[in-house]
Amino acid sequence: MIRVLLVDDQPLIRSGFRALLDLEDDIEVVAEAADGQAGLELAGKHLPDVALVDIHMPAVDGIETTRRIAADPALAGVHVVILTNYGLDEYVFDALRAGAAGFLVKDILPEDFLHAVRVAARGDALLAPSITRKLINRYVAQPLPATRGKGLDELTGREREAVALVARGLSNDEIAARMVISPMTAKTHVNRAMVKLHARDRAQLVVFAYESGLVVPPGS
């Protein structure tokens, strides 16, 4: 059973998401919160697999909520998915750095929303194609040379290859096919890279791949 926490200051949004989730046999909404502070308290109490967190909330916003969850060892199993109205605004990249597992736009189709919750619960990166494109465009427009190359020496050649494929949006099965290895070996390469880079999840591997220069955005 996938345990979900909803954190959004709009009751209508929360009720809509809950109605969808409650119809699924393998998903349970364990709690709801209208702000980040309450969300943090409920996360500690219920230890959900997935926390769906609105990026814009009064008091403690989605970025700070994500940062505190990511920093708490007791909440290491909680995967934060940011909810946003705009696809990619000035705060989304900061949330990714803070430890978010991915992002969902609130007008997402119901079937895609449910799939996303299951993907996040598995610990996979969750970046909608529209957000990924804009994220890459940001790197093209504003490269970050100060961090280029940092951390690459920690990785083996195969781990670098696996991380680069994660950054291009490939699943473990797809990485295995591309590298001509088993899915379990692909997962091992990815997991070892996460440990060496102190990455909370695959989404942070995406950030590392672009910031380090391991993956170069198209046209740059």
N, C-alpha and C positions, 0 to 999 in steps of 0.2 A: 504494500500500500504506500503510495506517494503522499506524504504529508505536506500540506501547503499553508503558508501564512500570507494573508492579503494585507498590504499596508498602503492605503490610499485615503486621502482626505475627502474624496467624493463618494458619498454613500451609494449613489446610483451605479458608479463604476464597480464598486466592490460587490454590490448585489448582482450585477450582470455577470461578472466573472465567477462568482460563487454558484450562480444558477447553472452555468456551464459545467463547472467542475463537479458539482454534486450529482450530475447525471452519469458520471464515470465510475465504474466499479473499482478501478485501481487507484483512485485519487480521493483524498479526504482533506477538506478544509478544516484545519485544527483551530484557527483563530483569525480574527480581523482586528485591524487597528486603523485609527484615523490620523495618526501622526507617527513620526519616526521614533520618538521616545517610547510610546506605548508599544510600537513594533519591536523595539529592542528587548523590552521586558517580556513580551510574549514569545519572542524567539528563544530567549533563555529558558522560559518555562516549558515550551512545547517541543523545542528542537526539531523544527520542520526540515524536510528535505529541500524545499524550495520556498524562498520568500519573494513574492511579487511586490516590488516596492516602487511607488510613484516617485519620480525624480523631483517634482516640485510639491513641497508640503510646508506648512507653517512650522515654526520652531526648529525641530531637527529634520532636515530635508533628506532626500534619498541618497545623496552623496555621502553625507555624514553617517547616515544609518548603515550604508554599505561599508564604509571605512571601519566603523566600530564592530560590525559583525566579523569582518575579515581579520580584525586584530585580536579577536577573542578566541583563544584555543578551544574553549568549550563549545564554540559554534562552528568548528572547522567543517562540519558536515552540512552546513546550511549554504545552499547555492542561491545567491541573490540575482534576480532578474529585474532589471530596471524597466519601469513602464513610463512611456513618454508619448506626448501628443504629436511631436514634431519630427520623429525619425532621428534627427541628429541636430542637437542644439549645442550651445557653448558649454553645457555641463556634462554631456554624455561621455566625452573622452575622459574627463576627470573621474567619473564614476567607474569607468573601465579600469583606470589606474588604481582606484580605491579598492578594487576587488570584485566588481560585478562580473557574473558569469555570462551576461549578455543583455540584450535589449529587445523589447517588444513595443511596437507602435500600437496604441490603443484601438485603432480601427482594424486590427488584424482579423482575418476570417476565423470563425470558431474552430474549425478543424486544425488550422495552423496554430492557434493558441494552445489547444490541447496537446498537439505534437510537441510544441515548444516546452511545455511544462515537463513532459516526459524526457525530452532531450536534456534539459537542465538537471533533472533529478539524477541522470546517469553521470553527471559531471562533465558533459561535453560543452564546448563553447557554443553560444547561441547568438549569432549575429545575423540579423535579417540582411538579405542581399542589398537593399537600399542603404542600410547603415554601413555595411562593409564598403560599398563604393564610396560613400562620403568620407569614411574614415581614411581610406587610401588617398582620396583627393586632398585631404588635410595634410597628409605627409608630403604629397607632391608640392603643395603650396607653401608648407611651412616645415621643411626638413629639420631634424633635431641632431645636428652634427656632434654635439658634445657627448652623446651617449653611443655613437656609432662604434661597433666592435666590442663594446663592453659585455663581458660574460661569455663571449664565443669560445674562448680558450677552455672554458669549463666543460664543453661538450665534445663528444666524439664525433667523427665524421658522419656516422649513421644517425646520431641524435640531431645533428644540425639539419640533415636532410629531412628527418621526420618533422622537426619544428617548422621548417620552411613549408612543408606540405600542409601542416595544421593551419598556418597563416593564410594559405590559399583556400581554406575552407573544406579540406578533405577529411572524411571520417577515418577511423582506424582501418576499416576494411579497404577503403580506397587507397590509403597510405600503403597498406600491405601489398596491394596489387601493383602500385607504382614502383615500390622498392623490391618487389619479388621476394617477399618474406611472408610469414604467417601473420594473421591479425593479432595473435597474442604477442609476437615479437614486436610488431608495430606499437602495440599498446605499451610494452615494456620500454621501448625507446622514448616514447612520449612521456611516460611517467618519470623515467630517470631524468629527463630534461627538466621537468617541472621541479623535481627535488633539487637539482643542482642550481637552478635559477631562482629558487624560492618562489615559484609561481603558484598561486592558489588554485588556478584552473587553466583550461586550455585558452580561455579568452586572454589571459595575461601572457600566454605564449605568443599570441598574435601581436600584442603590443611590443614584446621583446624582439620579435622577428623584424619588424619595421624599424624600431629605434636603433637596433644594433647594425642594421644594414644587411642582415642575412637575406631579407627579401627586399627587393627594390621596386617601389611602385611603378606602374606603367607610365612611360613618358618622362620619367625623372632622369 
